[in-house]
Amino acid sequence: MSEIPRIRITDAAKYDGQTVEIAGWLYNLRKSGKIIFPLVRDGSGIIQCVGVKATMPEELFETLKHLTQESSLIVRGKLRAEQRAQGGYELDLESADVVQRVPEETPYPITPKEHGTEFLFDKRHLHLRSRRTHAVMRVRHEIIKAIRDYFDSNGFTLVDTPIFTPAACEGTTTLFEVDYFEDEKVYLTQSGQLYNEATAMALGKVYCFGPTFRAEKSKTRRHLTEFWMVEPEMAYATLEDVKDVAEGLICFVVQRVLENRRTELETLERDITKLEAIKAPFPRISYDQAVEILKRKGSEIEWGGDFGGTDETLLAEEFDRPVMVDRYPTEVKAFYFETDPERPEVALGVDVIASEGYGEVVGGGQRAHSLEVLEQRIRDHNLPPEAFDWYLDLRRYGSVPHAGFGMGVERTVAWLCGLDHIRETIAFPRMLYRTRP
């Protein structure tokens, strides 16, 4: 007798008509007289099993009939096509082993009824098992894979940058300070960009991809204190190169999600037509033009101010796809931005603002490549010069025009999934008042 194959629910179609084994957990259970319908999940999907009392040992039928939610079990039986079933297949139960039964006196805390947001995030380690969270995590996985595939297939080299850094990219007010050895203070990185500039001078086109940390005391739906960011950097590149690469990346990622994650988008009730509209070319406007649009729409923004979340939402309403806004005032940009040679009051930077009010998803631009200019900027921003000795070496030895950007994974996930709050985009969110579980 051949051994029964253990399969993943997502692969059921490959085993149509065969007896298989599935290891998982009891998602839900329906009963109808002498028939039971256990819904079993295994992480890849959910399948309905059908247990008929007359075709299985009575003891097993009774065990399964009274099994508790989220008990772990291994089921065996024959797969058959069923168009009405989720996934298109059902399993006719033949045997099963209960690995661990959740005690009735301490039942699984997340029941089918409505629960408050705080409760669900207190139980996030269990809430991850829900259909909705499954869908979000799979879309996130697809986005990350697409990002890597885009850069890997376009001549970029992945180079990991430090998480402990001796200085900030944009001042220390939003950094987490950490005690290091021998009373030294270091910070959790808020960007890999400065190190990326070094690796770009060595390898030409690079990207880093990892966790970043911002100690902003922000409670908005767009902010986390720990988030993931991809940051490409390119030698011999300009602001226009940044726009082209960012546009190509976003279109590539959106297309991959549409191709491979339709089921998950349907679970999330995402309006797919909004995603299908995200195609090149993106509208490209200047900061000056953006201010004019915002004033026309009732914003109190004045030239020289940075855009808040409401301003970004108002801008997004004007377009059916992301909009690129370039040449922000130099004063609102970090010390390392190159200025426009024809208008020194503006920086050669660009933000890509997502459609549907999801805010900035890409920020970047051209870097200052003059040693003298950069030294003056460091003084102007009251940054410790000794912390940037190595960074200034990049301007002493073979400096070239170069450019890059950062794209936040969580904001991209929220946007493509159509989520109301960024806390849903990562398995264990870290926010101003949440560090557990």
N, C-alpha and C positions, 0 to 999 in steps of 0.2 A: 504493500500500500504506500503510495507516494505521500510525502509530507505535505500538509496543508500550507500553502503560502501565506505569509503575513503581508498584508498590503496596506497602503495608505488609501483613505477614502477617496482622495482626489484622483486615484488611478483605477477606480472601480470599472470604468468602461473597458479596460484592457482584460478584465477577468469575467466578462459577462457569461453567466451560466455555470461558473465554476464555484466550488466550495473554497472559501477563503477564511482567513483569521484577521480580525481587526482589534488592535489594542488601544483602548481609550478610556473615556469617562462618560458617565450617564448625564446627558444634557437635559433630558426631560423624559417623562414617562406617561403614556396614555394607556388606559385599560378599558376593555369592552367585553365584559363577561369572561369567556374562556380564551380570549386573545389579548395579548399585551403588545404595545408598540413602544419599545425603548428607543429613544433618540440617542445615538452614540456619536460623540465627537472625538477626533484623534489629533486635532491641531491642523490638519489639512482640510477638513470639511466636516459635515454632519450627515449621517445616514440614518434612515429609519429602519429598525429591525422589526420583524414580525414574528412573535412567539405564539404558537398554538398549543394549548394545554395537551391535546390528544397526541401530539407528535414529539413530546419531550418528557423526560422524567418529571414526575409531579413535584418532587422536592426542588428541582431547578426552577420550574415554573413559579412556584411560590416564592422562592428567593428573589427572582427577578421582579415579580409582581410587587414586592414590598421594598425594592431597592430604593435608596435615598439619592437625592440629587447630588451630582459630582462624585459619587462613588466610582472607583476605578475598576475596570473589568476588561476581560478579553472575550470577544464573541466570535463564534464560528457558524458558518452557514453558507447557503447558496445565494449568489447574487443574481438578481433578475432585473431587467429593465422595467421601469415604471415612470412614465412621462409626468405623472402628477407629483412625484416625489422630488424633493430638493436634490439636485445633482443627477436626477434621472435614474436612480437605482435604489432598490431595497434589498435587505438581507433577510432571507428566511432562516430564522434561528434553528440551529441543531444542537449546539452546546455552548456553554459559557463558564468562565471562571471569574469569581469576584476577587479582585486583588486586595481592595480595602473598602469596607463599607463605612460611609459617613454615619456616625451614631445619630439616632433620632433625637437624643437629648441635647446634642450640639449640632443642629442642622446647618447646612450651607447658608451663609448669611445673606447672599444676594438672591432673592427670590424673584419670580416673574413680575411682582408688583413694582410700582414706581418707587425709586429711592432718590434722596437728595444728592446733589453734586458732592458736597463735603463727605457724606457717607461713602459714596462710591470711590472717591479718591483716598479716603482712609483705608479702604479695602482694595486698593488698586492692584495688589498682588493677586487678588482673586478676580477682580473686574476684567482683567486682561482676557479672561475666558469667554467674554461675551461676543456675539456675532459682530456687533458694531466695531468693537476694539480690534477684533481679528482683521476686519476689512481695512481699518486705518493702518495697522502695522504692516499689512501686505502691500498697501500702496506705498508706504514709506520705504519698504524694502525695494520696491520697483524703482522708485525715484533715486535711491542711493546707487543701485546697480546701473541705472541709465546714466547718472552723472559720471561714474567711473568709466563706463563704456565710451561715453562721448570724448572725454579727455584722452583716454588710452588710445582711441582710434584716430586722434588728431595730433599725434606727436608730442604729447605732454608726458612728463615723467613724474610719478608720485614720489614726493620727498616729505617725510614726516618732520614736523617742526616741534620745538619744545613746548611743554605745558607749563613748566616752571620757567619764568623769565625774570631778568633783573630789572627791566624797565617796561614802561607802557608804550603802546603805539599812539595813544591819544590822551596822555595825562593819566594820573593815578587815582582820580576821584571815583572811578567806577571799577576799580580793581580789588580783588580779594588778596589781602596780604597773608603770606604764609611764613612761619618760622622755619628757617633752614639751619644748616649746621653752623656752629661757632657764632651764634647770634646774628647771622646774616639774614636779611629779609629778602624774600622773593615774592613774585606775584603769579597767580594763575592767569594764563594767557587769555587775552581778549581777541587775539588775532595772530595768525602765523605769518602775516604779511612781511614784516621786516626780514625775517629769516628766509622767506620765499624770495625776496629780492636778491639775497646772497646766492641761493641755489639757482636762480634764473641766470645770474651772471656766469655760473658754472655749466649749466645744462641747457640753457636757451629758453625752453618752455617747460614749466613745472606746475604742479598743484599740490597743496596739502589738504587733508581732509580729516577733521577731528573735532573733539569737544572744545568749546570756548566758554568763557565765563565773564559775565558782566554784573558788577555789584550795584546796579541801578535799583533804587527802591521804587520800582514800578509795579503797579498792580493791573496793568491793562491786559486786554485779551491777546495782545500781540507780543508779550514779553515773557521770557524765561531767564533765570539766572545762569542756567547751564544749558547750552544748546550746541548743535553741530553745524559746522560751516565748511564749505568747500571754497578754496581760494586759489585760483590760477594766477600765475605771474609770467610775463613774457618780456624777454630782452628784445631790443629794437622794435618796440611797439608803442602805439599812440592811443589817445582817447578813442579814436575811430575803431581801432582794433578791439578795444574793450567792448564797444557797442556790438560789433559784429559777432564776437565770440559769445557774449552773454545772450544775444538773440538766438544764435544757433543752439546754445545749450538748452535754453528754456523750451524752444520748439521741439528739440529732440526728446527731452524728458516728458513733455506733455504727450507727444505721439506714442511713446512707449507705454505710458500709463493707459492711454486709450486703447492700445492694441492688446495689452496683457491683463488689464485689471477692470474690465467692464463689469464683471460680476460683483466685485467689491464696490465699485461706484454705484451700482444699482442698490446694493445693501444700504449704502449711505444716502440713497435717494438724491444723488448728485445730478444736477441739470447738465447733462453731457454736452448739450449744444453750446453752453458757455465755454467749455474746454475746446470744442471743435473750432471755435472762432480764433483760438490762439495760434496765429500763423504769421510768418514774416510777410512783409516788413512791419515792424512795430512803428507807431508814430514817434517821431523824435522832435522834441521841442526844447527851447532854452528855459532857464530859470526865469528870465524876464517874461517870456510868453506865459509860463505857468502862473506867475504872479498876476498877470492881467486876467487870466481865466478865473483865478480864485477870487479876485476882487469883483469880477462880474457876477460871480455866484454867491457873493455876500460875505466872503472871508474878510477878516480884519488884518490879514497879512500885509506887512510893509516890506519893501525891497530891503534886503539885508537879513531878514529873519529866516530861520530854518522852518521847514514844514512840519507841522504836527500831524497826528493821525487823522484828524478831521480834514485837514487840507489835502492829504493824500487820497482820502475817500472822495472828496469833491472832484479832484482831478480825474480819478478813475472813472467817475460817472460820465465823462466826456468821450470815453473810448470803449470799444468792445474787446480790446486786447491790451496787453501791457503797454505803458507809455514810458519812453526814456526822457528824462529831464537832465540836461547838462548845464555846465557853467554856473554852478552855485557861487555865491559870494565867498571869497577866500577866507573871510573871517569865520565862517561856520564850518570850514573844513579843517582836517588835521594838518599838522605841520609839514607832512611829506608830499603834499599835492603840488604839482607843477601849476604855475599860473599861466593864463592866456597871454602870450606876448603882446597882443594887440589891446588887451584889457586886463591889466594886472590886478584889478579889483575882483576878478572872477577866476575860479580854479578850473583846471581841465579835468573835471570829475563828472560822473553821471550816476544817477539813481534810476533803477528800473522799478516802476510802481505797478504792482499787479492789478489786474482787473477785479471788479466786484468788491472793491474796498478792502483788500487784504494787505495794503501797505507796501512798503519797500521790500523787495525780495533780493535785489542786487544793488550793491554800492561799490564804486571803484573809480578808477581813472588813471591818469598819467602821473608818474612820480617825478619829483624834482631831482634832476640828475647833476646839478651844479654843486660842487663842494661848498663854495662860498654862500650860495643861497641857503643850503641846508643848515650850515652852521648858524646863520642868522636866524633861521626859523626856530631852531632849537633854543636859542637865547630868547627869542620873542615869546615862546610858549613856556618859559621858565622850567625847562626840562634839564635834568642833570647831564652835562656834557660827557662825563666819564662813562655813563651807561651806553653812550652811542658811538664810542670810539670805533668799534668794529663796523658799525653801520656806515660811518663816514669813510671807512677804508674802501667801500664799494664805489665811492665817488673819486677816490684818489687813484685807484688802479683799474683803468679801463671802463670808466663810466660811460653809459649809453642811455639814450631815451628808452624807458621801459614802462610797463603799465600792467595793471591787473585789477581784480575785483574779488568780492566775497559774496557768496549766496548762502543764505540761511536755510538749512534743511527743514526745520520745523515750520517756518512761515510758508515754505513751498508746499509742504504736506497739507497744512491747513487750507491753503488756497485751492489745491487740486482736489481735495476731499470735500470742500465746501463746509468746513467746520467753523463753529462760532467762536471757539476758544483754542488757543495754541496748546493748552495743557493736555488736550487729547492726542497730540501728535507724537508723543514720546512715551515709552512704556512707564517710566517713573519720573514725572515732571518735578523740576526744582524751581520753586517760585519764592517770592518774598517771605511768605509764612508757611511754606511747605518744604520740608526736607525728609519726610517719611511717608510711606515706607521706602 
